[in-house]
């Protein structure tokens, strides 16, 4: 019996004290929220009063992106540091991930190279292999396009965040020098 691998990421709905439901992308193994996707949902989506389901769908799209990055061993931070994100073939593969249901993403994971002695195989063996392969279920075109749009918005936010990173994080000594000093009970100079 072949056991289906679980998605390493999951969306958990957190109910806040106000009764608001907030979907949080979580790493299944640790139960910890994913930092950047959660920060994105809080700063970009929640502040624009997006509905909980919209935030959840955007978080799900980001999980699809993260699965793609993990499956293809792509370090997005390194890519952004070098000034490039994806090659054309990687974009095509990411589009295929966007079209596929989350439960079927494991089937898109690249297979490790074969250690067979010969790469020659009969045509009949290739047909049998194709027949035996599980098919992936796909989303409707509009849903896949929306998922791609959510991923593009998230990537744009990451690039903007990286561009403003030097402004957001001052050096330690600089932060201490810029701290206002309190001289009286209510005065700040």
ZAGUBA-680874 format. One record per atom (N, C-alpha, C): x, y, z; residue number from 1; atom name. Coordinates in steps of 0.001 Angstrom, whole numbers, plus 524288, in hexadecimal, padded with zeros to 5 digits. Layout:
% ZAGUBA-680874
[[X Y Z] NUM "CA"]
...
This chain:
% ZAGUBA-680874
[[8034B 7FB54 80000] 1 "N"]
[[80000 80000 80000] 1 "CA"]
[[8036F 804DE 80000] 1 "C"]
[[80287 80855 7FC54] 2 "N"]
[[80583 80D2A 7FBFA] 2 "CA"]
[[802CA 81152 7FF3C] 2 "C"]
[[805C7 81383 802CA] 3 "N"]
[[8038B 81784 80631] 3 "CA"]
[[80459 81CED 803CE] 3 "C"]
[[80042 81FE9 8038D] 4 "N"]
[[80072 82525 8014E] 4 "CA"]
[[80311 828D6 8052F] 4 "C"]
[[806FC 82BCB 80348] 5 "N"]
[[80998 82F7D 806B5] 5 "CA"]
[[8061C 83430 807B2] 5 "C"]
[[80681 83632 80C76] 6 "N"]
[[80363 83AC5 80DCA] 6 "CA"]
[[80634 83FB9 80C2C] 6 "C"]
[[80321 843AD 80B2C] 7 "N"]
[[8053C 848CA 809F8] 7 "CA"]
[[8081E 84ACC 80ED0] 7 "C"]
[[80CF2 84CC1 80E47] 8 "N"]
[[80FCE 84E9D 812DB] 8 "CA"]
[[80D93 853B0 81525] 8 "C"]
[[80A08 85623 8124D] 9 "N"]
[[807AE 85B07 81424] 9 "CA"]
[[801C3 85A70 8146B] 9 "C"]
[[7FF6A 85D33 817FC] 10 "N"]
[[7F9C4 85CF1 818B2] 10 "CA"]
[[7F7DB 86263 81A51] 10 "C"]
[[7F2DB 86373 81963] 11 "N"]
[[7F07F 8686B 81B09] 11 "CA"]
[[7ED46 8674F 81FEC] 11 "C"]
[[7EE5B 86A34 8240D] 12 "N"]
[[7EB45 869C1 828D9] 12 "CA"]
[[7E85D 86EEA 829A1] 12 "C"]
[[7E368 86E81 82B07] 13 "N"]
[[7E05A 8733D 82C07] 13 "CA"]
[[7E0AF 8748B 831D2] 13 "C"]
[[7E274 87942 832EF] 14 "N"]
[[7E2E5 87B2E 83841] 14 "CA"]
[[7DE4C 87ED1 83930] 14 "C"]
[[7DB97 87E0E 83D91] 15 "N"]
[[7D740 8817C 83EF3] 15 "CA"]
[[7D94E 8856A 842F0] 15 "C"]
[[7D932 88A68 84171] 16 "N"]
[[7DB24 88E90 844D6] 16 "CA"]
[[7D70F 88FF2 848F7] 16 "C"]
[[7D8A0 892ED 84CD8] 17 "N"]
[[7D51C 8946C 85116] 17 "CA"]
[[7D053 8975C 84F0D] 17 "C"]
[[7D104 89A33 84AC2] 18 "N"]
[[7CCA9 89D21 84879] 18 "CA"]
[[7C8D4 89999 84584] 18 "C"]
[[7CA3B 8949D 844EE] 19 "N"]
[[7C6F6 89105 84203] 19 "CA"]
[[7C8A1 8907C 83C54] 19 "C"]
[[7CC56 893B0 83AB8] 20 "N"]
[[7CE44 89377 8355A] 20 "CA"]
[[7D145 88E62 8347C] 20 "C"]
[[7D075 88C0A 82FF6] 21 "N"]
[[7D352 8874E 82E86] 21 "CA"]
[[7D7C2 888D8 82AE4] 21 "C"]
[[7DC6B 8870F 82C52] 22 "N"]
[[7E10A 88869 82946] 22 "CA"]
[[7E3F6 8836D 827BD] 22 "C"]
[[7E43B 8823C 822A6] 23 "N"]
[[7E712 87D94 820E6] 23 "CA"]
[[7ECF2 87E6D 82139] 23 "C"]
[[7EFA6 87ABC 823A5] 24 "N"]
[[7F54E 87B1D 82460] 24 "CA"]
[[7F7E9 8766A 821C2] 24 "C"]
[[7FB91 87760 81E22] 25 "N"]
[[7FE7E 87303 81BDB] 25 "CA"]
[[8026B 870F3 81FDB] 25 "C"]
[[80251 86BCD 820B0] 26 "N"]
[[80563 86962 824D7] 26 "CA"]
[[80892 864E5 82296] 26 "C"]
[[80D40 86424 824B6] 27 "N"]
[[81058 85F92 8234F] 27 "CA"]
[[80E3C 85AF8 8266E] 27 "C"]
[[80CAA 856E7 823C4] 28 "N"]
[[80A11 8527B 82646] 28 "CA"]
[[80D8C 84FDF 82A61] 28 "C"]
[[8128A 84F30 8294C] 29 "N"]
[[8160D 84C55 82CCE] 29 "CA"]
[[816C4 84F1B 83208] 29 "C"]
[[81736 85443 831FA] 30 "N"]
[[81845 85730 836C7] 30 "CA"]
[[8136E 859C6 8390D] 30 "C"]
[[80F86 85AD5 835C1] 31 "N"]
[[80AE3 85D9A 8378A] 31 "CA"]
[[80BB3 86378 837E0] 31 "C"]
[[8103F 86552 83616] 32 "N"]
[[81174 86AE6 83645] 32 "CA"]
[[80FA4 86DA9 8314F] 32 "C"]
[[80DC8 87289 831E2] 33 "N"]
[[80C30 87585 82D40] 33 "CA"]
[[810E5 876B0 829C3] 33 "C"]
[[80FED 876F4 824B9] 34 "N"]
[[813F8 8787B 82106] 34 "CA"]
[[81483 87E68 82153] 34 "C"]
[[8192E 88047 8227C] 35 "N"]
[[819F1 885C8 823C8] 35 "CA"]
[[81861 88988 81F61] 35 "C"]
[[81AF2 8891D 81AE6] 36 "N"]
[[819F9 88CEE 816B7] 36 "CA"]
[[8146F 88C98 81482] 36 "C"]
[[81258 887EB 81390] 37 "N"]
[[80CEE 887BA 811B4] 37 "CA"]
[[80900 88A00 8159A] 37 "C"]
[[809EB 8891D 81AAE] 38 "N"]
[[8066B 88B4D 81E9F] 38 "CA"]
[[806FC 89135 81EE2] 38 "C"]
[[80BD4 89316 81E9A] 39 "N"]
[[80CBF 898BD 81E92] 39 "CA"]
[[80A1B 89B42 819DD] 39 "C"]
[[80A73 898B4 81562] 40 "N"]
[[807DB 89AAA 810A8] 40 "CA"]
[[801F2 89AEE 81175] 40 "C"]
[[7FFB9 896C7 8138C] 41 "N"]
[[7FA0B 896B0 8145D] 41 "CA"]
[[7F85B 89AFC 81823] 41 "C"]
[[7FB7B 89BE6 81C20] 42 "N"]
[[7FA21 89FF2 81FFC] 42 "CA"]
[[7FAC9 8A574 81DD8] 42 "C"]
[[7FF22 8A668 81B18] 43 "N"]
[[8004A 8ABBF 81967] 43 "CA"]
[[7FDCC 8AD43 8143E] 43 "C"]
[[7FD06 8A988 810B9] 44 "N"]
[[7FADF 8AAD9 80BA3] 44 "CA"]
[[7F526 8A988 80AFF] 44 "C"]
[[7F379 8A52A 80D22] 45 "N"]
[[7EE1C 8A36E 80C1E] 45 "CA"]
[[7EA61 8A51E 81073] 45 "C"]
[[7EBE7 8A44B 8153F] 46 "N"]
[[7E860 8A594 8199E] 46 "CA"]
[[7E794 8AB78 81A16] 46 "C"]
[[7EBB0 8AE7A 81903] 47 "N"]
[[7EB2B 8B42C 81966] 47 "CA"]
[[7E7A9 8B665 8151D] 47 "C"]
[[7E6D5 8B35A 810F2] 48 "N"]
[[7E349 8B50E 80CC8] 48 "CA"]
[[7DDD8 8B2D2 80D93] 48 "C"]
[[7DCE3 8B0C4 81239] 49 "N"]
[[7D7C8 8AE95 813AB] 49 "CA"]
[[7D601 8AA3E 81003] 49 "C"]
[[7D9B6 8A6F0 80E5C] 50 "N"]
[[7D84D 8A273 80B2B] 50 "CA"]
[[7D55F 89E79 80E81] 50 "C"]
[[7D1D0 89BAA 80C2D] 51 "N"]
[[7CEC5 897B8 80EEF] 51 "CA"]
[[7D254 89337 81094] 51 "C"]
[[7D0B8 89079 81496] 52 "N"]
[[7D3BA 88C18 816A2] 52 "CA"]
[[7D4AC 887F7 81264] 52 "C"]
[[7D0C1 886EA 80F2F] 53 "N"]
[[7D15A 8830E 80AFE] 53 "CA"]
[[7D547 884E3 806E4] 53 "C"]
[[7D560 889F7 805D1] 54 "N"]
[[7D91E 88C1B 80210] 54 "CA"]
[[7DEA1 88B82 80426] 54 "C"]
[[7DF5E 88CC6 8091E] 55 "N"]
[[7E484 88C2B 80B92] 55 "CA"]
[[7E60D 88662 80B91] 55 "C"]
[[7E24B 882F7 80C88] 56 "N"]
[[7E359 87D5F 80C7E] 56 "CA"]
[[7E4F3 87B74 80719] 56 "C"]
[[7E25D 87D4A 802FD] 57 "N"]
[[7E3B8 87BB4 7FDA7] 57 "CA"]
[[7E916 87DD1 7FC1D] 57 "C"]
[[7EA45 88299 7FDC5] 58 "N"]
[[7EF6A 884D7 7FCB3] 58 "CA"]
[[7F3A2 881B8 7FF91] 58 "C"]
[[7F294 88040 8046B] 59 "N"]
[[7F655 87D1F 8076F] 59 "CA"]
[[7F715 877C3 804F1] 59 "C"]
[[7F2EC 8758B 802E4] 60 "N"]
[[7F347 87080 8003F] 60 "CA"]
[[7F6A5 870F0 7FB50] 60 "C"]
[[7F615 87537 7F884] 61 "N"]
[[7F951 8761D 7F3E0] 61 "CA"]
[[7FF10 87690 7F571] 61 "C"]
[[80025 87923 7F9CB] 62 "N"]
[[80588 879AC 7FBA7] 62 "CA"]
[[807AF 87456 7FD3C] 62 "C"]
[[80463 870FD 7FF70] 63 "N"]
[[80604 86BAA 800C4] 63 "CA"]
[[8076E 868AC 7FBC7] 63 "C"]
[[80474 86978 7F79A] 64 "N"]
[[805B9 866FD 7F299] 64 "CA"]
[[80B12 868DC 7F0BE] 64 "C"]
[[80C15 86DEB 7F135] 65 "N"]
[[81132 8700B 7EFC7] 65 "CA"]
[[8157D 86D92 7F315] 65 "C"]
[[81492 86D12 7F821] 66 "N"]
[[8188D 86AD8 7FB94] 66 "CA"]
[[8198C 8651A 7FA50] 66 "C"]
[[81570 8623C 7F900] 67 "N"]
[[81628 85CCA 7F751] 67 "CA"]
[[81983 85C93 7F261] 67 "C"]
[[81863 86012 7EEB4] 68 "N"]
[[81B74 86050 7E9E6] 68 "CA"]
[[82133 8616B 7EB23] 68 "C"]
[[82230 8653F 7EE81] 69 "N"]
[[8278E 866A9 7EFE8] 69 "CA"]
[[82A55 86214 7F290] 69 "C"]
[[827A9 85F81 7F62A] 70 "N"]
[[82A04 85B06 7F8E1] 70 "CA"]
[[82B0B 8567E 7F525] 70 "C"]
[[82729 85537 7F1EA] 71 "N"]
[[827AD 850C7 7EE5A] 71 "CA"]
[[82C21 85183 7EA78] 71 "C"]
[[82D13 85656 7E8EE] 72 "N"]
[[83114 8576D 7E4FE] 72 "CA"]
[[8360A 859C5 7E75D] 72 "C"]
[[8365C 859A5 7EC87] 73 "N"]
[[83AF4 85B75 7EF71] 73 "CA"]
[[83CB8 860E7 7EDB6] 73 "C"]
[[83907 8647E 7EDBD] 74 "N"]
[[83A13 869E7 7EC43] 74 "CA"]
[[83A3F 86D35 7F137] 74 "C"]
[[83E8D 8700A 7F1F0] 75 "N"]
[[83F1D 873A2 7F65A] 75 "CA"]
[[83D96 87913 7F464] 75 "C"]
[[838E6 87ABA 7F5C9] 76 "N"]
[[836D3 87FAA 7F3C3] 76 "CA"]
[[839FF 88459 7F5AF] 76 "C"]
[[83BD2 88435 7FA8F] 77 "N"]
[[83EFC 88885 7FC90] 77 "CA"]
[[8440B 8891E 7F978] 77 "C"]
[[8467F 884C6 7F83A] 78 "N"]
[[84B4E 884E6 7F52B] 78 "CA"]
[[84A3C 886EC 7EFA7] 78 "C"]
[[845E8 8852B 7ED6F] 79 "N"]
[[84477 886F0 7E82E] 79 "CA"]
[[84383 88CD9 7E81F] 79 "C"]
[[840BB 88ECC 7EC1C] 80 "N"]
[[83FB6 89470 7EC40] 80 "CA"]
[[844BD 8977E 7ED14] 80 "C"]
[[84857 8955D 7F02C] 81 "N"]
[[84D5A 897F8 7F10C] 81 "CA"]
[[8507E 8985F 7EBFA] 81 "C"]
[[84FF4 8946C 7E898] 82 "N"]
[[852C8 89482 7E3A0] 82 "CA"]
[[84FDA 89784 7DF61] 82 "C"]
[[84B17 89947 7E093] 83 "N"]
[[8482A 89C7A 7DCDE] 83 "CA"]
[[844FA 8996D 7D8EC] 83 "C"]
[[84419 89472 7D9E0] 84 "N"]
[[840DA 89156 7D659] 84 "CA"]
[[83D3A 88DF9 7D9A9] 84 "C"]
[[838AF 88CC6 7D785] 85 "N"]
[[834FF 8898D 7DA77] 85 "CA"]
[[8347E 88420 7D810] 85 "C"]
[[8321F 883C3 7D35C] 86 "N"]
[[83122 87EB2 7D0FF] 86 "CA"]
[[832BE 87EAA 7CB49] 86 "C"]
[[8342B 87A0C 7C96B] 87 "N"]
[[83516 87953 7C3D5] 87 "CA"]
[[82FCD 87852 7C145] 87 "C"]
[[82FAE 87856 7BC26] 88 "N"]
[[82ACC 8776F 7B955] 88 "CA"]
[[828A4 871FA 7BA7F] 88 "C"]
[[82BFD 86E18 7BAA0] 89 "N"]
[[82A14 868CA 7BBBA] 89 "CA"]
[[82800 86860 7C14F] 89 "C"]
[[82A56 86B2B 7C4FF] 90 "N"]
[[82861 86B2B 7CA63] 90 "CA"]
[[8230C 86DD1 7CABA] 90 "C"]
[[8224D 871F5 7C7B5] 91 "N"]
[[81D35 8749E 7C79C] 91 "CA"]
[[81916 870F0 7C563] 91 "C"]
[[81A67 86E1A 7C140] 92 "N"]
[[816AE 86A58 7BF05] 92 "CA"]
[[81546 86619 7C2F2] 92 "C"]
[[81921 8644B 7C5EA] 93 "N"]
[[8181E 86055 7C9E8] 93 "CA"]
[[814CF 86299 7CE4C] 93 "C"]
[[815DA 86770 7CFCE] 94 "N"]
[[812B7 869FE 7D3D8] 94 "CA"]
[[80D09 86A91 7D216] 94 "C"]
[[80C34 86BC0 7CD1C] 95 "N"]
[[806E1 86C11 7CAF7] 95 "CA"]
[[80434 866C2 7CB66] 95 "C"]
[[80712 86291 7CA58] 96 "N"]
[[804E7 85D4E 7CAE7] 96 "CA"]
[[8036D 85C44 7D097] 96 "C"]
[[806A1 85E0E 7D43D] 97 "N"]
[[80558 85D90 7D9CE] 97 "CA"]
[[80065 860A3 7DB18] 97 "C"]
[[7FFCD 86549 7D8D2] 98 "N"]
[[7FB29 86880 7D9D3] 98 "CA"]
[[7F635 865D3 7D7E2] 98 "C"]
[[7F6A0 862DE 7D3B2] 99 "N"]
[[7F20F 86042 7D170] 99 "CA"]
[[7F081 85B56 7D46C] 99 "C"]
[[7F3FC 8594D 7D7A7] 100 "N"]
[[7F329 85442 7DA30] 100 "CA"]
[[7F0D5 854F7 7DF9F] 100 "C"]
[[7ED49 85171 7E111] 101 "N"]
[[7EB26 85178 7E65E] 101 "CA"]
[[7EF84 8507F 7EA48] 101 "C"]
[[7EF29 852E4 7EED8] 102 "N"]
[[7F345 8527E 7F2CC] 102 "CA"]
[[7F43E 84CCF 7F44C] 102 "C"]
[[7F027 849AA 7F493] 103 "N"]
[[7F0BF 84428 7F605] 103 "CA"]
[[7F3E3 8410C 7F1FF] 103 "C"]
[[7F423 842E7 7ED2C] 104 "N"]
[[7F6DA 8401D 7E901] 104 "CA"]
[[7FC47 84248 7E7CB] 104 "C"]
[[7FE1D 8461D 7EAC9] 105 "N"]
[[80328 84888 7E999] 105 "CA"]
[[807B9 844BA 7EA0E] 105 "C"]
[[80737 840D0 7ED55] 106 "N"]
[[80B70 83D03 7EE07] 106 "CA"]
[[80CCD 83A55 7E8DA] 106 "C"]
[[808F1 839B2 7E573] 107 "N"]
[[809DC 83720 7E06C] 107 "CA"]
[[80D1D 83A72 7DCB9] 107 "C"]
[[80D63 83F91 7DDAE] 108 "N"]
[[81070 84306 7DA4D] 108 "CA"]
[[81620 8436A 7DBF5] 108 "C"]
[[8174C 8416C 7E092] 109 "N"]
[[81C9F 841BA 7E29E] 109 "CA"]
[[8204E 83EEF 7DEE8] 109 "C"]
[[824C0 84171 7DD93] 110 "N"]
[[8285B 83EF0 7D9E6] 110 "CA"]
[[82A88 839DB 7DC2D] 110 "C"]
[[82B0A 835FF 7D8D8] 111 "N"]
[[82D19 830EE 7DA7A] 111 "CA"]
[[8330E 8312C 7DA86] 111 "C"]
[[83599 82E7B 7DE4A] 112 "N"]
[[83B53 82E5A 7DE3F] 112 "CA"]
[[83D3E 82B6F 7D96E] 112 "C"]
[[841DB 82CCD 7D788] 113 "N"]
[[843CA 82A3A 7D2CE] 113 "CA"]
[[8445D 82458 7D3A9] 113 "C"]
[[84323 82165 7CFAE] 114 "N"]
[[84358 81BBD 7CFEF] 114 "CA"]
[[848FB 819DB 7CFE5] 114 "C"]
[[849FB 815A0 7D2B4] 115 "N"]
[[84F3D 81366 7D2D8] 115 "CA"]
[[84FA4 80EA2 7CF4D] 115 "C"]
[[84C20 80E28 7CB8F] 116 "N"]
[[84C2F 809CE 7C7E4] 116 "CA"]
[[8510D 80A05 7C47E] 116 "C"]
[[852AC 80590 7C2C4] 117 "N"]
[[85750 8053F 7BF79] 117 "CA"]
[[85639 80744 7B9FB] 117 "C"]
[[85173 8069B 7B82A] 118 "N"]
[[85034 8081C 7B2D1] 118 "CA"]
[[84B6F 80BA9 7B2BC] 118 "C"]
[[84B99 80F84 7AF5F] 119 "N"]
[[84724 81302 7AEB8] 119 "CA"]
[[843A6 81138 7AA48] 119 "C"]
[[8450A 80D09 7A7AD] 120 "N"]
[[84206 80B08 7A34A] 120 "CA"]
[[83D7E 807D7 7A577] 120 "C"]
[[838CD 80912 7A3A3] 121 "N"]
[[83444 80603 7A54A] 121 "CA"]
[[830BB 80541 7A096] 121 "C"]
[[82DBB 8013F 7A0D7] 122 "N"]
[[82A4D 80022 79C72] 122 "CA"]
[[825AA 803DF 79C77] 122 "C"]
[[8235C 80494 797FF] 123 "N"]
[[81ED0 807EB 79775] 123 "CA"]
[[81A48 805D1 79AB8] 123 "C"]
[[819C6 8009E 79AD0] 124 "N"]
[[81596 7FE2C 79DD6] 124 "CA"]
[[81642 7FF48 7A3B3] 124 "C"]
[[81B12 7FF1B 7A5A5] 125 "N"]
[[81C0C 8002F 7AB27] 125 "CA"]
[[81AA9 805E7 7AC70] 125 "C"]
[[81BD4 8097E 7A8DF] 126 "N"]
[[81A84 80EFD 7A9B2] 126 "CA"]
[[814A0 80FC4 7A9DC] 126 "C"]
[[811C9 80D06 7A679] 127 "N"]
[[80C0A 80D6C 7A67B] 127 "CA"]
[[809C3 80B5F 7AB90] 127 "C"]
[[80BD8 80701 7AD77] 128 "N"]
[[809F6 804B2 7B25A] 128 "CA"]
[[80B02 8085A 7B6F3] 128 "C"]
[[80F80 80ACA 7B6DF] 129 "N"]
[[810E4 80E68 7BB16] 129 "CA"]
[[80D23 81305 7BB18] 129 "C"]
[[80BDA 814F8 7B677] 130 "N"]
[[80843 81964 7B609] 130 "CA"]
[[802C5 817E0 7B7CD] 130 "C"]
[[8010B 81323 7B674] 131 "N"]
[[7FBE2 81150 7B7F7] 131 "CA"]
[[7FB73 810A4 7BDE5] 131 "C"]
[[7FFA5 80EDE 7C053] 132 "N"]
[[7FF93 80DD1 7C5ED] 132 "CA"]
[[8002E 812B0 7C948] 132 "C"]
[[801A9 81701 7C6EA] 133 "N"]
[[80297 81BCB 7C9DB] 133 "CA"]
[[7FD71 81E4B 7CB81] 133 "C"]
[[7FD4F 8201E 7D05F] 134 "N"]
[[7F89B 822B0 7D257] 134 "CA"]
[[7F7FF 82803 7CFC1] 134 "C"]
[[7F34B 8296A 7CE8F] 135 "N"]
[[7F250 82E84 7CC35] 135 "CA"]
[[7F132 83278 7D080] 135 "C"]
[[7F2CB 83742 7CF87] 136 "N"]
[[7F1CC 83B63 7D356] 136 "CA"]
[[7ECAF 83E13 7D1F9] 136 "C"]
[[7E9D1 83F67 7D5F8] 137 "N"]
[[7E4F4 84246 7D529] 137 "CA"]
[[7E64A 84808 7D4DA] 137 "C"]
[[7E3A8 84ACE 7D155] 138 "N"]
[[7E4E6 8504D 7D07D] 138 "CA"]
[[7E06F 853D5 7D230] 138 "C"]
[[7E1E9 8589D 7D38F] 139 "N"]
[[7DE21 85CB1 7D4DD] 139 "CA"]
[[7DBD5 85EEC 7CFDA] 139 "C"]
[[7D7A0 861C6 7D065] 140 "N"]
[[7D58A 864A8 7CBEB] 140 "CA"]
[[7D962 868FE 7CA91] 140 "C"]
[[7D948 86A9F 7C5B3] 141 "N"]
[[7DD07 86E7C 7C3CE] 141 "CA"]
[[7DCE7 87380 7C6FF] 141 "C"]
[[7D83A 87565 7C858] 142 "N"]
[[7D7CA 87A39 7CB67] 142 "CA"]
[[7DA30 879B0 7D0CB] 142 "C"]
[[7D955 87543 7D347] 143 "N"]
[[7DB8D 8745D 7D885] 143 "CA"]
[[7E17C 87401 7D847] 143 "C"]
[[7E381 87168 7D442] 144 "N"]
[[7E925 870FB 7D39C] 144 "CA"]
[[7EB87 87660 7D299] 144 "C"]
[[7E8CF 87991 7CF79] 145 "N"]
[[7EAA7 87EDD 7CE70] 145 "CA"]
[[7EAAF 88238 7D352] 145 "C"]
[[7E6B1 881A3 7D68B] 146 "N"]
[[7E673 8848F 7DB70] 146 "CA"]
[[7EAE1 882E5 7DF06] 146 "C"]
[[7EBE8 87DD1 7DF3E] 147 "N"]
[[7F039 87BD6 7E279] 147 "CA"]
[[7F563 87E2A 7E09E] 147 "C"]
[[7F61E 87E67 7DB74] 148 "N"]
[[7FAD5 880C8 7D943] 148 "CA"]
[[7FB43 88689 7DA92] 148 "C"]
[[7F6DA 88942 7DA81] 149 "N"]
[[7F6CF 88ECB 7DBE1] 149 "CA"]
[[7F849 88F9B 7E19D] 149 "C"]
[[7F63D 88C49 7E517] 150 "N"]
[[7F7B2 88C9C 7EA9B] 150 "CA"]
[[7FD8D 88BB2 7EB53] 150 "C"]
[[7FFBA 887F7 7E86D] 151 "N"]
[[80554 886E7 7E8C9] 151 "CA"]
[[80875 88B92 7E6CD] 151 "C"]
[[806C1 88DE2 7E272] 152 "N"]
[[8097C 89271 7E046] 152 "CA"]
[[80964 89704 7E420] 152 "C"]
[[804ED 897E5 7E6A7] 153 "N"]
[[80490 89C1A 7EA87] 153 "CA"]
[[80832 89B22 7EF24] 153 "C"]
[[80882 8963F 7F0E4] 154 "N"]
[[80BF4 894E1 7F539] 154 "CA"]
[[811AC 895A9 7F3B1] 154 "C"]
[[81321 893F9 7EF01] 155 "N"]
[[81885 894AD 7ED30] 155 "CA"]
[[819DF 89A72 7ECAE] 155 "C"]
[[81627 89D8E 7EACA] 156 "N"]
[[81709 8A330 7EA60] 156 "CA"]
[[817E9 8A581 7EFCE] 156 "C"]
[[814DC 8A3D3 7F3A0] 157 "N"]
[[81579 8A5A9 7F8FF] 157 "CA"]
[[81AD8 8A41E 7FB20] 157 "C"]
[[81C94 89F4E 7FA08] 158 "N"]
[[821BB 89D97 7FBDD] 158 "CA"]
[[8261C 8A0ED 7F98D] 158 "C"]
[[825A4 8A21E 7F47D] 159 "N"]
[[8299D 8A55E 7F1EF] 159 "CA"]
[[82997 8AADA 7F44E] 159 "C"]
[[824F5 8AD13 7F52B] 160 "N"]
[[8249C 8B241 7F798] 160 "CA"]
[[826C5 8B223 7FD25] 160 "C"]
[[8259B 8ADFD 80005] 161 "N"]
[[82793 8AD6D 80559] 161 "CA"]
[[82D82 8AD32 80559] 161 "C"]
[[82FB3 8AA53 801AE] 162 "N"]
[[83567 8A9F1 80150] 162 "CA"]
[[837C7 8AF37 7FFD8] 162 "C"]
[[83532 8B221 7FC7B] 163 "N"]
[[83732 8B73A 7FAD7] 163 "CA"]
[[83726 8BB28 7FF50] 163 "C"]
[[83350 8BAB6 802CB] 164 "N"]
[[832EE 8BE67 80728] 164 "CA"]
[[8354E 8BC45 80C27] 164 "C"]
[[837BD 8B7AD 80BE0] 165 "N"]
[[839E0 8B517 8107D] 165 "CA"]
[[83DE6 8B87D 81344] 165 "C"]
[[84136 8BB41 8105C] 166 "N"]
[[84537 8BE8D 812C6] 166 "CA"]
[[842B8 8C310 815BE] 166 "C"]
[[83E45 8C4F2 813E1] 167 "N"]
[[83B9C 8C941 81682] 167 "CA"]
[[838DC 8C74C 81B6F] 167 "C"]
[[8368B 8C2AA 81B1E] 168 "N"]
[[8338B 8C089 81F78] 168 "CA"]
[[83711 8BED4 823EF] 168 "C"]
[[83BA3 8BCB1 822C6] 169 "N"]
[[83F24 8BAA3 826CA] 169 "CA"]
[[843FF 8BE0D 82748] 169 "C"]
[[843F1 8C20B 82A8B] 170 "N"]
[[848B0 8C531 82B3C] 170 "CA"]
[[84CBE 8C216 82E4F] 170 "C"]
[[851A3 8C3CC 82DEF] 171 "N"]
[[855D2 8C13C 830E2] 171 "CA"]
[[854F8 8C225 836AD] 171 "C"]
[[85711 8BEA6 839F9] 172 "N"]
[[8562C 8BF10 83F9D] 172 "CA"]
[[857EA 8C451 841D5] 172 "C"]
[[85CA6 8C5E9 84092] 173 "N"]
[[85E9F 8CADB 8429A] 173 "CA"]
[[85B52 8CF73 840B8] 173 "C"]
[[85992 8CF2F 83BEE] 174 "N"]
[[8565E 8D347 839A6] 174 "CA"]
[[8510C 8D387 83C63] 174 "C"]
[[84EE0 8CF1C 83DB8] 175 "N"]
[[849D5 8CEFB 8405C] 175 "CA"]
[[84A41 8D166 845CD] 175 "C"]
[[84E78 8D053 84886] 176 "N"]
[[84F44 8D28B 84DBC] 176 "CA"]
[[84FE4 8D879 84D61] 176 "C"]
[[852B7 8DA57 84966] 177 "N"]
[[8539A 8DFEF 848CF] 177 "CA"]
[[84E95 8E2D3 84768] 177 "C"]
[[84AF0 8E03D 844CA] 178 "N"]
[[84621 8E2C8 8431C] 178 "CA"]
[[841CD 8E28A 84725] 178 "C"]
[[8429B 8DFBE 84B6A] 179 "N"]
[[83E84 8DF44 84F58] 179 "CA"]
[[83DBF 8E491 85211] 179 "C"]
[[838FC 8E675 85271] 180 "N"]
[[83814 8EB7A 85511] 180 "CA"]
[[83917 8EAFD 85AEB] 180 "C"]
[[83B28 8EF1C 85D17] 181 "N"]
[[83C3F 8EF26 862B9] 181 "CA"]
[[837E8 8F222 8657F] 181 "C"]
[[83610 8F004 869B4] 182 "N"]
[[83204 8F273 86CC0] 182 "CA"]
[[8349D 8F5C2 870F0] 182 "C"]
[[83369 8FAF1 8710A] 183 "N"]
[[835E7 8FE6C 874BB] 183 "CA"]
[[8324A 9001B 8791E] 183 "C"]
[[82D9C 9000A 8782F] 184 "N"]
[[829F0 9017B 87C4C] 184 "CA"]
[[825BB 8FD6C 87C71] 184 "C"]
[[821BF 8FEC4 87F14] 185 "N"]
[[81D90 8FB08 87F78] 185 "CA"]
[[81AC9 8FA33 87A41] 185 "C"]
[[81A1B 8FE5E 8773D] 186 "N"]
[[81743 8FDEE 8725B] 186 "CA"]
[[81A3C 8FFE8 86D91] 186 "C"]
[[81EC7 901DA 86E34] 187 "N"]
[[82182 9040E 869B7] 187 "CA"]
[[8252F 9000F 8673E] 187 "C"]
[[8256F 90044 8621F] 188 "N"]
[[828EF 8FCE5 85F24] 188 "CA"]
[[82C00 90069 85B90] 188 "C"]
[[8312C 9000B 85BF0] 189 "N"]
[[8347C 9034F 85886] 189 "CA"]
[[83860 90024 855A7] 189 "C"]
